[in-house]
């Protein structure tokens, strides 16, 4: 199986979960809204970091 085929297979098999993750992420107030609470920004940053780690990125960190 080629790399392209593996990538497509992974995308297809994880689509439903990825979509649910992105919907949950979009529900967190973010900097695109009028000054969200600090807790919401922290939650959004942590969510983004965990998604990057789940995708295989190492050494992710939240800058403050």
C-alpha positions in Angstrom: 0.0 0.0 0.0 1.4 3.4 -1.0 1.8 6.3 1.5 -1.1 8.1 -0.3 -3.4 5.1 0.0 -2.5 4.8 3.7 -3.2 8.4 4.3 -6.6 8.2 2.5 -7.4 5.0 4.5 -6.6 6.8 7.8 -8.6 9.9 6.8 -11.6 7.7 6.0 -11.4 5.6 9.1 -11.0 8.5 11.5 -13.3 11.0 9.7 -16.2 10.7 12.2 -14.1 11.2 15.2 -12.1 14.0 13.7 -15.4 15.7 12.7 -16.7 15.4 16.3 -13.4 16.8 17.7 -13.6 19.8 15.4 -17.2 20.4 16.3 -16.3 20.4 20.0 -13.3 22.7 19.3 -15.6 25.2 17.4 -17.9 25.3 20.5 -15.1 26.7 22.7 -15.1 30.5 22.8 -12.0 31.8 21.2 -10.1 34.9 20.2 -12.4 35.3 17.3 -15.1 36.4 19.7 -15.2 39.6 21.8 -12.7 39.0 24.6 -13.5 35.4 25.8 -12.8 34.5 29.4 -9.2 33.4 30.1 -10.5 29.9 31.1 -12.1 29.5 27.7 -8.8 30.6 25.9 -6.9 28.1 28.0 -9.4 25.3 27.2 -9.2 26.1 23.5 -5.4 26.1 23.6 -5.3 22.8 25.4 -7.8 21.3 23.0 -5.7 22.4 20.0 -2.5 21.0 21.6 -4.2 17.7 22.3 -5.4 17.4 18.7 -1.8 18.1 17.5 -0.5 15.4 19.8 -3.2 13.0 18.6 -2.1 13.7 15.1 1.5 12.6 16.0 3.2 15.9 16.7 5.7 15.7 19.6 6.8 18.3 22.0 3.8 20.5 21.7 3.4 23.3 24.2 1.1 26.2 25.0 2.8 29.6 25.0 1.5 32.1 27.5 
